[in-house]
Amino acid sequence: MPEHHPTAASAATAAPAAPGAPVAQVLAADVVEAGADSGPMRSPVKAGYIILLLVTMFGAYVALVAPIGLSLSLRVQQLAPSNVEVLGYIIGAGALVNTVTGPLIGLWSDRTRSRFGRRRLFSLGGALLGILGLVVIATAGAIPLVFVGWILASFGWTTVMNSLLYSQADRLPESQYGKVAGFSGFVQMVAPVAGVGLASAFLGNNYLVFLVPGALGLLTALAWFAFSREQDTRTVDLPQPLTPLALVRSLVFDPRRYPDFAWNWLARLLFMTGVTFSSTFTSLFFAARLTPSGQVADLGSILVIASMVSLVTTGIGALGCGFVSDKLGRRRIFVLGSGVLYTLGAIILAFGGHSFNVLMVGSGIMGLALGIFSAVDQALVLNVLPEKDTDAGRFLGINGYTTSIAQAVAPLLAAPLLLIGVSAGQKNYALLFMVAAGCTLIAGFLVQAKVRAVR
């Protein structure tokens, strides 16, 4: 059962803090206890909170990735069979909107004052907007409406997922960062498979193929809104008034003021760039190495096996190292280890020739590294997050730039790399994977050498 001692209604209308109370004091009313020497310390959240968090995260991811993995492609093929490349522009437009709005929504959430707290309204509002976007796509009669629908849907479900991350920044003690991040990483690996599988069960119905995964996301968001606990913030002091200049400044930060966050931001950008280099062209790489024709359509069960290998090893890395990093109280060494492992896996792929078994080993090692990084780096981000009590949403939005920039830039940089030193019709995948390996290795060493506030 979710952690919920009062009724859902009483949690939603919890007594407000004293007028003029700072945010930290409001948090203290729910999840903070006094430490003898070190001041306020957050007490561990209960299992119910973690379960409800993961269920809601799973629902939101399913609602988001089912269109990306299957149903959006089908809709584009129906409406523009001669121009299916427009799918890339549609997904890219959604990613661009989320990149720009991420810190702004985080800032808005930080400054929200309501009887429901700061975060839950955004999870519910995001889910409603997400389901609306899916309805627009399902009923669209032309590609421009699909553009509009996907921007709404991706923005809505991304807002749900971000609100859950904001809640973790508000409530988790440091001793639970790794464990919860490990579970979160595992959910993020499983949800795409479940989302595409759920959508595929309704192929042939333009409505259900979108709305059934969306309904799952909406139901889990409603459960989060009803049963998660958050303090009334109506009487909490707001920071200084938000001017247009301050709003623009909120999109960036001063790395000299927050060096640990800045170095980890740079390392995360490098790591995600390396991952995007390799993952974007994995199917084409396997086709070139493992099929006589070099066609992805001829891979058959190879991609299924490779996906299952990566799923299992990623889950092991995320769950295992998330827990262990909490127990040891160490983060940096795990990030370094993930960089080294990803480099090893990339080298195996680059020079593994045409051996199926060798390439599966390389894929498995890379999956293990990605699982370790996804869990431990999320914990590390929470460790070094600036202004956690007042601006957590804003800085988590800025941290999200690392993924969106990598996904936008890496494919563009990869194209010329594939053409270096090869004859016509060939692609230099070995060079691409070596560059990916260099990015992840540098990222690991940057965290180990430069992030000082965390062991």
C-alpha positions, -999 to +999 in steps of 0.1 A: +000+000+000+012+036-006+027+054+023-004+072+035-013+074+072-041+099+068-068+096+042-061+108+007-084+137+013-066+147+045-032+145+028-045+168+000-056+193+026-027+190+051-024+219+075-005+248+059+028+259+074+030+290+094+027+322+074+060+333+059+076+299+065+106+291+043+104+260+021+129+240+042+106+244+072+077+231+052+096+201+041+107+196+077+070+192+087+068+160+066+101+144+059+128+161+080+139+155+115+164+174+136+200+161+137+220+167+169+249+183+152+243+186+115+209+204+116+178+192+097+181+157+083+156+140+061+143+107+074+140+077+051+108+075+030+088+043+034+083+016+009+048+028+000+062+061-014+088+043-035+063+018-049+038+045-058+066+066-074+078+036-095+042+027-106+035+063-117+069+065-135+061+032-153+027+045-164+041+078-177+069+061-196+046+036-212+023+064-224+053+083-238+073+055-254+045+035-270+039+062-296+077+066-302+082+029-306+052+020-326+019+039-329+033+073-340+051+055-369+019+038-379-001+071-379+026+089-400+026+060-425-012+063-428-012+100-434+020+105-454+030+072-469+054+089-493+071+111-467+076+089-436+108+108-429+085+134-413+084+112-383+119+124-374+108+160-375+078+153-354+098+136-326+125+162-329+100+190-325+087+175-292+122+171-279+131+207-288+100+220-269+109+199-239+144+211-239+134+248-238+105+243-213+122+219-189+138+245-166+108+269-170+084+242-158+108+233-130+110+270-119+072+272-120+069+241-099+094+255-074+074+286-070+039+270-069+020+277-037-012+255-033-030+233-008-017+203-028+019+213-025+044+221-053+047+189-073+015+169-075-004+194-096+022+191-123+019+153-124-019+155-128-018+185-152+009+168-173-011+136-176-042+154-187-023+173-213-005+141-224-038+122-229-052+152-248-022+151-271-027+114-278-064+120-286-053+147-311-029+123-328-055+095-329-081+117-346-058+137-368-066+139-405-033+156-415+003+156-405+003+192-390-022+180-364+001+151-356+028+176-350+005+195-326-006+164-308+028+150-303+041+183-289+013+183-264+017+146-256+055+146-252+054+178-231+026+164-209+042+130-201+077+145-197+062+169-172+048+140-153+082+123-152+099+155-142+075+161-114+084+127-099+121+136-100+113+169-083+095+150-056+126+128-051+147+159-047+123+172-021+118+140+000+146+115-003+175+114+021+209+108+007+210+073+020+182+063-004+193+081-035+211+051-051+184+026-043+155+046-057+176+057-087+184+020-093+147+011-093+139+041-115+166+031-140+152-004-141+116+009-147+130+031-175+144+000-192+113-022-189+087+005-197+097+008-234+093-029-240+060-030-221+047+001-239+053-012-274+039-046-264+008-030-250+003-008-281+009-037-305-021-056-289-044-029-304-029-027-339-057-019-364-075+005-340-062+041-344-078+051-311-069+022-287-033+019-299-027+054-285-053+057-257-048+024-239-011+032-230-023+068-223-050+056-200-025+036-180-004+068-176-034+088-166-045+062-140-011+060-124-009+098-123-043+100-107-031+075-081+000+096-074-021+127-070-045+110-047-022+091-024+012+108-024+017+132+005+029+167+001+026+197+025+003+227+019+026+255+006+000+284+004+017+304+032+053+297+022+074+327+013+081+332-024+116+342-035+120+376-050+096+386-078+103+369-111+113+395-137+117+388-175+155+390-171+154+366-141+133+342-161+159+342-189+187+338-164+169+308-149+176+288-181+214+288-173+236+288-142+270+300-130+294+271-131+318+290-108+292+292-081+283+255-084+314+237-096+304+202-086+271+204-104+289+220-134+315+193-137+289+165-133+267+183-159+296+182-184+305+146-176+268+136-180+267+154-214+298+135-226+285+102-214+251+106-230+268+118-262+288+086-263+257+065-256+238+083-284+267+078-308+265+041-304+228+035-298+216+055-328+234+033-353+233-001-334+207-016-358+226-005-389+259-017-373+245-052-365+231-054-400+265-045-416+283-071-394+259-099-392+239-101-424+251-107-460+228-080-474+236-054-447+198-047-444+182-041-410+151-060-423+172-092-425+183-091-388+153-112-378+157-124-342+191-109-337+178-075-326+154-093-302+182-112-286+204-081-284+176-061-268+170-088-242+207-091-234+209-053-229+177-053-209+190-079-185+224-065-180+211-029-177+187-040-150+215-058-131+237-027-133+209-003-122+195-023-093+228-038-080+250-007-081+222+016-069+219-004-037+257-009-033+265+028-038+240+036-010+256+010+013+291+022+007+282+059+006+302+062-027+291+075-061+322+087-081+339+053-084+308+037-098+305+065-125+341+060-133+335+022-135+306+027-158+327+048-182+355+021-182+329-007-188+312+012-216+346+018-232+354-019-230+321-028-246+324-003-274+359-016-282+346-052-283+319-041-308+344-020-328+368-049-333+345-079-328+344-087-365+314-107-376+310-129-346+275-129-332+287-141-297+314-115-294+290-087-304+265-099-279+292-098-252+300-062-262+263-053-261+259-069-227+289-050-212+276-017-226+241-024-212+257-031-177+276+001-179+245+021-189+226+006-160+253+015-135+255+050-148+217+056-150+213+047-113+244+061-097+246+094-118+209+101-109+219+097-072+250+119-078+229+146-094+207+148-063+239+149-042+253+180-060+220+197-068+222+234-060+195+252-040+177+219-033+150+234-011+140+263-033+152+257-069+153+219-073+130+219-103+149+246-121+183+228-117+169+194-126+155+210-158+189+224-166+204+189-159+180+176-185+198+196-212+225+170-211+203+143-226+184+165-251+216+182-264+233+148-268+203+134-287+202+164-310+239+168-316+254+133-316+236+120-347+247+150-367+283+146-356+282+108-362+273+112-400+308+125-410+326+101-387+310+072-405+325+083-438+361+088-427+386+064-442+362+041-461+353+033-497+320+041-513+291+022-498+309+014-465+306+030-431+333+033-405+314+020-375+346+011-357+356+048-356+321+057-344+323+033-315+358+043-305+347+080-303+317+069-282+342+050-260+363+081-256+334+102-245+322+078-218+357+072-205+364+110-202+331+114-185+340+088-158+374+104-152+359+139-150+335+129-122+363+111-103+387+140-106+365+171-104+334+164-083+346+170-047+314+172-026+306+135-030+327+104-023 
